[in-house]
Amino acid sequence: MVNNLAVSNKSEVKSESGNGLNLEDRIVSLVNASKIKIAISVNSGITELYWNIGHLINEDVLKNKRADYGNYVVKKISETLTLKFGKGWSPKQIHRFMQFAKEFSWEKVATVWRQLTWSHIKQLLPMENDLKRDFYIEMCR
């Protein structure tokens, strides 16, 4: 015996909870809601990763205070990450991570990483005016 379920004439399993959705529709809704939660979680993880990579490189380069060393570091990290993880780790991308860590404090990142995607953040990076950037962050959220 199945608790709280009834089979209709159309061979659909209907909920007796009174919400009007059949079982399949409710399950589809659960799957879709989980996909959204997963996408938000992945996005926030990627945003945190990119900020941390940029922050670590910035700290290492700043300690040594040499532009040539910084370019060497970026190139080597790009090569290593591409070898280990495939595409997406170009020197240009690594420089974006560094700019991200430089332009966004950890406190700001922690407040936006669940609302903004990396694509949003890349669009905001070239803005030099913090007030303008903050306005667009609010608009994106």
C-alpha positions, 0 to 999 in steps of 0.5 A: 500500500502506498501512503498518501498517493492515489492512482487516477483514471489517467494512470498518473500518480496524484498527490493527496496533499491537495497541492494539485501537482502530480508526483512526476511534476513534484519530482521535476520541481525538486530536480530543478530546484536542486540544479539551481542550488548546485549551480549557485554552489558551483559558481560560488566555489569557482568565484572563491577559487579564482579570488584565492588564486589571484590573491596568492599570486599577488602576495607572492609577486608583491613580496618579490617586487619584481614585474619580470618575476610576476610574468614568469610566475603567471606563465608557469602557473598557467602551464601547470594548471593547463597541463593538470586541468585542461583549458581555461587557465591562460595567462590572461585568465590568471591575470584576471584572477589577480586583478579580481583579488586586487580590486575586490576585498575578501569582504566584498567577495564574500557578499557577492559570490552567491549572487554574481557569476564569474562572467558578471565579475569579469565585466566589472573588473575594468571599472576603475571607479569603486562607486560605479562598480558597487552600483553595478554590483547592486544592479546585477544582484 
